[in-house]
Amino acid sequence: METTGASRTAPERWRAYLYWGVVFIGLASLYPLQVRLDATFSRNRAIEETLYVQSGEMVRRLSFGFEGVVSDLYWIRTVQYFGRKLGGGLTGEGAVDFSKLSREDMPLLEPLLDITTTVDPHFTAAYRTGAIFLAEFDYDAALALLRKGIAAHTDRKNLFRMWSDYGAICWRAKRYEECAEAYERASALAISPSDRDWTAVMVGAAKTRGGDRRTSYLLFQKLRDEAEHEGARLSAEWRLQQLTSLDERDFMERMIARFRETYRRNPASFAELYPLLVAHRDEAYDTLGRPLALFHEDFEKRFRRYDRAPLDPSGVPYRYDPVRGCVGLNSNSSVARDLEERCP
């Protein structure tokens, strides 16, 4: 019986050896196969740059009711294409280098996104993520894609998200008026108080960047007074500090200009400018026409006695550059710095 048992297990052992042999041979062949595929892909890279069907409407008609599946396939191809062009960063092959992005580097990105979103007009992720891709080198194309998505959607949640994305891209493009309008639309669509608060903050911030300081004052004051969350109120206070600081610096630089007209040079320090600030402090008003506290009720408190350096709204002395004749923020100031600094 023992001999019979041994004879029965021998074929099983040989089959196991055979299976493992096939596995090892397969693993050993993966590397040369990948090298061969990479070489073939490199030789035929031009093929990748060709879309055989460039009409999204034609692709949609050829989907025969499987629009969701087809749009998913095109979206996967879009992500892979973008990743390969950036050195494989999105496909696990290497690091992303956004500095190399240009329309010439990615001629198929916009057509692929157009096909994806035409086949499935409600593919929200393709609009939002695709716009982020395009915004790396083409703001107009990114905003056009989002406008297409906005036109295709009716639900409040996705419209809020896409208008917010639109505002973010306009901010990057320094289109501040358009940015403010986008965030105003997003704020009107917001469902939660927190979403409404932060989009309102961005409206004011965009108007500040765009130079509309008066409107920014009014918006941030409204937000501060009506905010339903403490974080939003503090954010509005922070932005109001920023606006106050800008008005304070404007007044001081006007006084520096007067000093220069009289003495044909910039004042050497705040101490030299101090008498002129005292003499004309009745002219120190903010954008809304209110007296600036720094030069009125808090005048002595907010000027350091030994060098007459005024304190910014966060309590840190302003920095003065006598060469350029400008006033800036110190490195340890907590006043918002996201504006283009005139005295960096």
Summary of the structure (lengths in Angstrom):
residues: 344
radius of gyration: 31.4
end to end distance: 94.0
largest distance: 120.0
contacts: 1003
relative contact order: 0.05
helix: 65%
strand: 3%
